[in-house]
Amino acid sequence: MKKVSDMYLVGTFLALEVPYTEIEEQGSGRKQFVFEEDAHNIIVLENGVPVLKETMGLDELESYHASGNLLLSSDRLCAAIRNVKSIIHARK
């Protein structure tokens, strides 16, 4: 299980079709999305070369996200971030 409050990381997970199981309300209006499944069929850069990872844990996925070595559709990422913003503002 991984709890995530960073909107952009949540958007990345959702863009890669990793579903959240719940949203936990935190103090001062913050929310944490709870994820429990691994990611599947993820393309990452290793030494500048695209590599397909069939299964990846969420901590490893977060590391690739943070290092900028994760390949995903910008259209899907933008749509997922808009969706996250809608969820956050609708649940106030």
C-alpha positions in Angstrom: 0.0 0.0 0.0 1.2 3.5 -0.8 -0.3 6.8 0.3 0.3 9.7 -2.0 -0.6 13.4 -1.5 1.5 14.8 -4.4 -1.0 15.7 -7.1 1.5 15.1 -9.9 2.6 11.7 -8.7 -1.1 10.7 -8.3 -1.7 11.9 -11.8 1.2 9.8 -13.1 -0.1 6.7 -11.3 -3.6 7.3 -12.8 -2.2 8.0 -16.3 -0.5 4.6 -16.1 -3.8 3.0 -15.0 -2.8 2.3 -11.4 -6.2 2.6 -9.6 -6.6 4.2 -6.2 -8.6 2.3 -3.6 -9.6 5.3 -1.4 -9.0 8.9 -0.6 -8.1 9.8 3.0 -8.8 13.3 4.3 -5.9 14.9 6.1 -5.8 18.0 8.3 -6.1 21.4 6.6 -8.0 20.0 3.6 -5.1 17.8 2.3 -6.0 14.5 0.8 -4.0 11.3 0.3 -4.8 8.8 -2.4 -4.3 5.2 -1.4 -2.9 2.8 -4.0 -2.4 -0.9 -3.5 -1.6 -2.5 -6.9 1.7 -2.7 -8.8 2.0 -0.9 -12.1 2.1 -3.0 -15.3 3.7 -2.5 -18.8 5.6 0.6 -17.9 8.3 2.1 -20.2 11.3 3.6 -18.6 14.7 4.9 -19.7 17.7 3.0 -18.6 21.0 4.5 -19.7 19.0 6.4 -22.3 17.4 3.3 -23.8 13.6 2.7 -23.5 12.9 -0.5 -21.6 9.5 -2.2 -21.0 8.9 -3.3 -17.4 6.0 -5.8 -17.2 5.5 -5.2 -13.4 6.8 -2.5 -11.2 6.2 -1.7 -7.5 4.9 1.8 -6.7 8.1 2.9 -4.9 10.2 2.0 -7.9 7.6 3.8 -10.1 7.9 6.9 -7.9 11.7 6.8 -8.3 11.5 6.7 -12.1 8.9 9.6 -11.9 11.2 11.6 -9.7 14.3 11.0 -11.9 12.5 11.9 -15.1 13.2 8.5 -16.6 9.5 7.5 -17.0 7.9 7.5 -20.4 4.2 8.2 -20.7 1.7 10.1 -22.9 1.6 13.8 -22.1 -2.1 13.8 -23.1 -2.9 11.0 -20.6 -0.9 12.8 -17.9 -2.6 16.1 -18.4 -6.0 14.5 -18.4 -5.2 12.6 -15.2 -3.9 15.7 -13.4 -7.1 17.5 -14.4 -9.1 14.6 -13.0 -7.1 14.7 -9.7 -7.8 18.4 -9.4 -11.5 17.8 -9.9 -11.5 15.1 -7.3 -9.7 17.2 -4.8 -12.0 20.2 -5.2 -15.2 18.2 -5.4 -14.5 16.5 -2.1 -14.1 19.7 0.1 
